[in-house]
Amino acid sequence: MAKYRAGRINEEVKKEVSNIIQYDIRDPRMGAMVSVTKVDVTKDLRYAKIYVSIFGDEETKINTLSALKHSAGFIRREIGHRINLRYTPEIIIKLDDTIEHGMHIDKLLADLKEKDSHDNE
């Protein structure tokens, strides 16, 4: 039962954080598209690790991540207003580069496949 509740809380926080980032943060440094990939709220509801994927060049990623970390207090306050939890968790924002890592591996595999097809000719 506890795992089910934790999963519901994670999904609810993920949905609300996505909405807050998309519609409520008005920071000029937010130049890239941001996607919330995962949220892990601790069992005691004190901390929430929010994993975000940022699409754009390296400078845009750095600026956007900085803006998000700067907005952590605002995001926490908004979550406190929107979700009825015993504690409003402290927000920890982490960069999730698994999508880019997967694309890199996919490219490497495609290059190997292409090289293999040229060797067989």
C-alpha positions in Angstrom: 0.0 0.0 0.0 2.8 2.4 0.8 4.5 1.9 -2.6 1.2 2.6 -4.3 0.9 5.9 -2.4 4.5 6.9 -3.0 3.9 6.3 -6.8 0.8 8.5 -6.7 2.6 11.3 -4.9 5.5 11.1 -7.3 3.2 11.3 -10.3 1.1 14.1 -8.9 4.2 16.2 -8.0 5.6 15.5 -11.5 2.4 16.7 -13.2 2.3 19.9 -11.1 6.0 20.7 -11.5 5.6 20.2 -15.3 2.7 22.7 -15.3 4.6 25.2 -13.1 7.7 25.1 -15.3 5.6 25.4 -18.5 3.2 28.1 -17.4 4.3 29.9 -14.3 8.1 30.4 -14.3 8.8 33.8 -16.0 12.6 33.7 -16.1 14.3 35.1 -19.3 17.0 32.5 -18.9 14.5 29.7 -19.7 15.2 29.5 -23.4 15.0 25.7 -24.0 12.2 23.2 -23.9 12.2 21.5 -20.4 10.7 18.1 -19.8 10.3 16.6 -16.3 11.3 13.0 -16.7 11.1 11.7 -13.1 10.3 12.7 -9.6 11.4 10.9 -6.4 9.8 12.1 -3.2 11.3 10.7 -0.1 9.1 8.6 2.2 9.0 11.3 4.9 8.0 13.8 2.2 10.9 16.1 3.1 12.7 16.1 -0.2 11.7 15.8 -3.8 14.4 15.1 -6.5 13.1 16.4 -9.8 14.9 15.1 -12.9 14.6 17.4 -15.9 15.7 16.9 -19.5 16.6 20.1 -21.3 16.6 20.3 -25.1 19.0 22.9 -26.7 22.6 23.8 -27.0 25.0 23.6 -24.1 24.8 27.2 -23.1 21.0 27.2 -23.2 21.0 24.1 -21.0 23.3 25.7 -18.4 21.2 28.9 -18.3 17.9 27.0 -18.1 19.2 24.7 -15.3 20.4 27.7 -13.4 17.0 29.4 -13.8 15.2 26.2 -12.6 17.5 25.9 -9.6 16.9 29.5 -8.8 13.2 28.9 -9.0 13.2 26.0 -6.6 11.6 28.0 -3.8 8.9 29.3 -6.1 8.2 25.7 -7.3 8.1 24.5 -3.7 5.6 27.2 -2.7 3.4 26.4 -5.7 3.4 22.7 -4.9 2.4 23.5 -1.3 -0.6 25.4 -2.6 -1.6 22.9 -5.2 -1.1 19.5 -3.5 -2.3 18.8 0.0 0.6 17.0 1.7 1.7 16.8 5.3 5.0 18.5 4.4 5.9 20.5 1.3 9.1 18.8 0.1 12.3 20.7 -0.5 13.0 20.7 -4.2 16.3 19.4 -5.6 16.6 19.8 -9.4 18.9 17.4 -11.3 19.7 17.3 -15.0 18.6 14.0 -16.6 20.7 13.3 -19.7 19.4 9.7 -20.4 17.6 10.8 -23.5 20.8 12.3 -25.0 22.8 9.3 -23.8 20.3 6.9 -25.6 20.5 9.0 -28.8 24.3 8.8 -28.6 24.2 5.0 -28.3 21.7 4.8 -31.1 24.0 6.8 -33.3 27.0 4.6 -32.5 25.0 1.5 -33.3 23.8 3.0 -36.6 27.4 3.9 -37.5 28.5 0.3 -36.7 25.7 -1.1 -38.7 26.6 1.1 -41.7 30.3 0.2 -41.4 29.4 -3.5 -41.2 27.2 -3.2 -44.4 30.1 -1.5 -46.2 32.5 -4.3 -45.1 30.3 -7.0 -46.4 30.1 -5.6 -49.9 
